[in-house]
Amino acid sequence: MAADAEVQRAALNRLKRARGQLDAVIRMVEEGRECEPTVTQLAAVSKALDRAGFMIISASVRECLSSADEEGREADLERLEKVFLSLA
């Protein structure tokens, strides 16, 4: 249970950081700033969102593996795989 809280805290921190970075990208576009630093910031936002998503899904997979019976586990894993692949 403590691990889940830690994953949630870490994912929220990443999402908040991404929100701040996205706000910076929006300002850069509005101000007509140069392309290279704007794209660099946008890439950082994308990476932060991806990592937060992977953290959340990873925690879900661990929970699924530890709590489901064999039959239910397979269905849950297939569902989680679809969600995971949606981040790719």
CNS distance restraints for C-alpha pairs under 8 A (distance, minus, plus):
assign (resid   1 and name CA) (resid   5 and name CA) 6.55 0.50 0.50
assign (resid   2 and name CA) (resid   6 and name CA) 6.19 0.50 0.50
assign (resid   3 and name CA) (resid   7 and name CA) 6.15 0.50 0.50
assign (resid   4 and name CA) (resid   8 and name CA) 6.08 0.50 0.50
assign (resid   4 and name CA) (resid  59 and name CA) 6.91 0.50 0.50
assign (resid   5 and name CA) (resid   9 and name CA) 6.08 0.50 0.50
assign (resid   6 and name CA) (resid  10 and name CA) 6.11 0.50 0.50
assign (resid   7 and name CA) (resid  11 and name CA) 5.98 0.50 0.50
assign (resid   7 and name CA) (resid  55 and name CA) 6.80 0.50 0.50
assign (resid   7 and name CA) (resid  56 and name CA) 7.04 0.50 0.50
assign (resid   7 and name CA) (resid  59 and name CA) 7.06 0.50 0.50
assign (resid   8 and name CA) (resid  12 and name CA) 6.03 0.50 0.50
assign (resid   8 and name CA) (resid  56 and name CA) 7.31 0.50 0.50
assign (resid   9 and name CA) (resid  13 and name CA) 6.18 0.50 0.50
assign (resid  10 and name CA) (resid  14 and name CA) 6.32 0.50 0.50
assign (resid  10 and name CA) (resid  52 and name CA) 7.88 0.50 0.50
assign (resid  11 and name CA) (resid  15 and name CA) 6.17 0.50 0.50
assign (resid  11 and name CA) (resid  51 and name CA) 7.97 0.50 0.50
assign (resid  11 and name CA) (resid  52 and name CA) 4.81 0.50 0.50
assign (resid  11 and name CA) (resid  53 and name CA) 7.65 0.50 0.50
assign (resid  11 and name CA) (resid  55 and name CA) 6.50 0.50 0.50
assign (resid  11 and name CA) (resid  56 and name CA) 6.86 0.50 0.50
assign (resid  12 and name CA) (resid  16 and name CA) 6.06 0.50 0.50
assign (resid  12 and name CA) (resid  52 and name CA) 7.60 0.50 0.50
assign (resid  13 and name CA) (resid  17 and name CA) 6.14 0.50 0.50
assign (resid  14 and name CA) (resid  18 and name CA) 6.10 0.50 0.50
assign (resid  14 and name CA) (resid  48 and name CA) 5.87 0.50 0.50
assign (resid  14 and name CA) (resid  49 and name CA) 7.16 0.50 0.50
assign (resid  14 and name CA) (resid  51 and name CA) 7.67 0.50 0.50
assign (resid  14 and name CA) (resid  52 and name CA) 5.92 0.50 0.50
assign (resid  15 and name CA) (resid  19 and name CA) 6.14 0.50 0.50
assign (resid  15 and name CA) (resid  48 and name CA) 6.88 0.50 0.50
assign (resid  15 and name CA) (resid  49 and name CA) 6.33 0.50 0.50
assign (resid  15 and name CA) (resid  52 and name CA) 6.50 0.50 0.50
assign (resid  16 and name CA) (resid  20 and name CA) 6.36 0.50 0.50
assign (resid  17 and name CA) (resid  21 and name CA) 6.24 0.50 0.50
assign (resid  17 and name CA) (resid  48 and name CA) 7.49 0.50 0.50
assign (resid  18 and name CA) (resid  22 and name CA) 5.98 0.50 0.50
assign (resid  18 and name CA) (resid  44 and name CA) 7.64 0.50 0.50
assign (resid  18 and name CA) (resid  45 and name CA) 4.95 0.50 0.50
assign (resid  18 and name CA) (resid  46 and name CA) 7.78 0.50 0.50
assign (resid  18 and name CA) (resid  48 and name CA) 5.67 0.50 0.50
assign (resid  18 and name CA) (resid  49 and name CA) 6.46 0.50 0.50
assign (resid  19 and name CA) (resid  23 and name CA) 6.18 0.50 0.50
assign (resid  19 and name CA) (resid  45 and name CA) 7.66 0.50 0.50
assign (resid  20 and name CA) (resid  24 and name CA) 6.35 0.50 0.50
assign (resid  21 and name CA) (resid  25 and name CA) 6.29 0.50 0.50
assign (resid  21 and name CA) (resid  41 and name CA) 6.58 0.50 0.50
assign (resid  21 and name CA) (resid  42 and name CA) 7.55 0.50 0.50
assign (resid  21 and name CA) (resid  44 and name CA) 7.38 0.50 0.50
assign (resid  21 and name CA) (resid  45 and name CA) 5.82 0.50 0.50
assign (resid  22 and name CA) (resid  26 and name CA) 6.18 0.50 0.50
assign (resid  22 and name CA) (resid  41 and name CA) 7.73 0.50 0.50
assign (resid  22 and name CA) (resid  42 and name CA) 6.96 0.50 0.50
assign (resid  22 and name CA) (resid  45 and name CA) 6.11 0.50 0.50
assign (resid  23 and name CA) (resid  27 and name CA) 6.28 0.50 0.50
assign (resid  24 and name CA) (resid  28 and name CA) 6.13 0.50 0.50
assign (resid  24 and name CA) (resid  41 and name CA) 7.69 0.50 0.50
assign (resid  25 and name CA) (resid  29 and name CA) 6.22 0.50 0.50
assign (resid  25 and name CA) (resid  38 and name CA) 5.97 0.50 0.50
assign (resid  25 and name CA) (resid  41 and name CA) 6.22 0.50 0.50
assign (resid  25 and name CA) (resid  42 and name CA) 6.27 0.50 0.50
assign (resid  26 and name CA) (resid  30 and name CA) 6.11 0.50 0.50
assign (resid  27 and name CA) (resid  31 and name CA) 6.00 0.50 0.50
assign (resid  28 and name CA) (resid  32 and name CA) 6.11 0.50 0.50
assign (resid  28 and name CA) (resid  33 and name CA) 5.15 0.50 0.50
assign (resid  28 and name CA) (resid  34 and name CA) 8.00 0.50 0.50
assign (resid  28 and name CA) (resid  38 and name CA) 6.29 0.50 0.50
assign (resid  29 and name CA) (resid  33 and name CA) 6.08 0.50 0.50
assign (resid  29 and name CA) (resid  38 and name CA) 7.27 0.50 0.50
assign (resid  33 and name CA) (resid  37 and name CA) 7.93 0.50 0.50
assign (resid  33 and name CA) (resid  38 and name CA) 7.01 0.50 0.50
assign (resid  34 and name CA) (resid  38 and name CA) 6.50 0.50 0.50
assign (resid  35 and name CA) (resid  39 and name CA) 6.03 0.50 0.50
assign (resid  36 and name CA) (resid  40 and name CA) 6.11 0.50 0.50
assign (resid  37 and name CA) (resid  41 and name CA) 6.19 0.50 0.50
assign (resid  38 and name CA) (resid  42 and name CA) 6.19 0.50 0.50
assign (resid  39 and name CA) (resid  43 and name CA) 6.08 0.50 0.50
assign (resid  40 and name CA) (resid  44 and name CA) 6.40 0.50 0.50
assign (resid  41 and name CA) (resid  45 and name CA) 6.36 0.50 0.50
assign (resid  42 and name CA) (resid  46 and name CA) 6.30 0.50 0.50
assign (resid  43 and name CA) (resid  47 and name CA) 6.16 0.50 0.50
assign (resid  44 and name CA) (resid  48 and name CA) 6.13 0.50 0.50
assign (resid  45 and name CA) (resid  49 and name CA) 6.23 0.50 0.50
assign (resid  46 and name CA) (resid  50 and name CA) 6.15 0.50 0.50
assign (resid  47 and name CA) (resid  51 and name CA) 6.11 0.50 0.50
assign (resid  48 and name CA) (resid  52 and name CA) 6.19 0.50 0.50
assign (resid  49 and name CA) (resid  53 and name CA) 6.17 0.50 0.50
assign (resid  50 and name CA) (resid  54 and name CA) 6.12 0.50 0.50
assign (resid  50 and name CA) (resid  87 and name CA) 6.74 0.50 0.50
assign (resid  51 and name CA) (resid  55 and name CA) 6.06 0.50 0.50
assign (resid  52 and name CA) (resid  56 and name CA) 6.29 0.50 0.50
assign (resid  53 and name CA) (resid  57 and name CA) 6.19 0.50 0.50
assign (resid  53 and name CA) (resid  87 and name CA) 7.28 0.50 0.50
assign (resid  54 and name CA) (resid  58 and name CA) 5.85 0.50 0.50
assign (resid  54 and name CA) (resid  84 and name CA) 7.23 0.50 0.50
assign (resid  54 and name CA) (resid  87 and name CA) 7.92 0.50 0.50
assign (resid  55 and name CA) (resid  59 and name CA) 6.26 0.50 0.50
assign (resid  56 and name CA) (resid  60 and name CA) 6.35 0.50 0.50
assign (resid  57 and name CA) (resid  61 and name CA) 6.17 0.50 0.50
assign (resid  57 and name CA) (resid  80 and name CA) 7.16 0.50 0.50
assign (resid  57 and name CA) (resid  83 and name CA) 7.78 0.50 0.50
assign (resid  57 and name CA) (resid  84 and name CA) 6.52 0.50 0.50
assign (resid  58 and name CA) (resid  62 and name CA) 6.30 0.50 0.50
assign (resid  59 and name CA) (resid  63 and name CA) 6.19 0.50 0.50
assign (resid  60 and name CA) (resid  64 and name CA) 5.99 0.50 0.50
assign (resid  60 and name CA) (resid  80 and name CA) 7.71 0.50 0.50
assign (resid  61 and name CA) (resid  65 and name CA) 6.09 0.50 0.50
assign (resid  61 and name CA) (resid  77 and name CA) 7.01 0.50 0.50
assign (resid  61 and name CA) (resid  80 and name CA) 6.98 0.50 0.50
assign (resid  62 and name CA) (resid  66 and name CA) 6.23 0.50 0.50
assign (resid  63 and name CA) (resid  67 and name CA) 6.03 0.50 0.50
assign (resid  64 and name CA) (resid  68 and name CA) 5.70 0.50 0.50
assign (resid  64 and name CA) (resid  73 and name CA) 6.35 0.50 0.50
assign (resid  64 and name CA) (resid  76 and name CA) 6.81 0.50 0.50
assign (resid  64 and name CA) (resid  77 and name CA) 7.30 0.50 0.50
assign (resid  65 and name CA) (resid  73 and name CA) 6.54 0.50 0.50
assign (resid  68 and name CA) (resid  72 and name CA) 5.73 0.50 0.50
assign (resid  68 and name CA) (resid  73 and name CA) 4.97 0.50 0.50
assign (resid  69 and name CA) (resid  73 and name CA) 5.70 0.50 0.50
assign (resid  70 and name CA) (resid  74 and name CA) 6.49 0.50 0.50
assign (resid  71 and name CA) (resid  75 and name CA) 6.99 0.50 0.50
assign (resid  72 and name CA) (resid  76 and name CA) 6.18 0.50 0.50
assign (resid  73 and name CA) (resid  77 and name CA) 5.95 0.50 0.50
assign (resid  74 and name CA) (resid  78 and name CA) 6.21 0.50 0.50
assign (resid  75 and name CA) (resid  79 and name CA) 6.29 0.50 0.50
assign (resid  76 and name CA) (resid  80 and name CA) 6.08 0.50 0.50
assign (resid  77 and name CA) (resid  81 and name CA) 5.94 0.50 0.50
assign (resid  78 and name CA) (resid  82 and name CA) 6.43 0.50 0.50
assign (resid  79 and name CA) (resid  83 and name CA) 6.50 0.50 0.50
assign (resid  80 and name CA) (resid  84 and name CA) 5.98 0.50 0.50
assign (resid  81 and name CA) (resid  85 and name CA) 6.05 0.50 0.50
assign (resid  82 and name CA) (resid  86 and name CA) 6.23 0.50 0.50
assign (resid  83 and name CA) (resid  87 and name CA) 7.09 0.50 0.50
assign (resid  84 and name CA) (resid  88 and name CA) 7.35 0.50 0.50
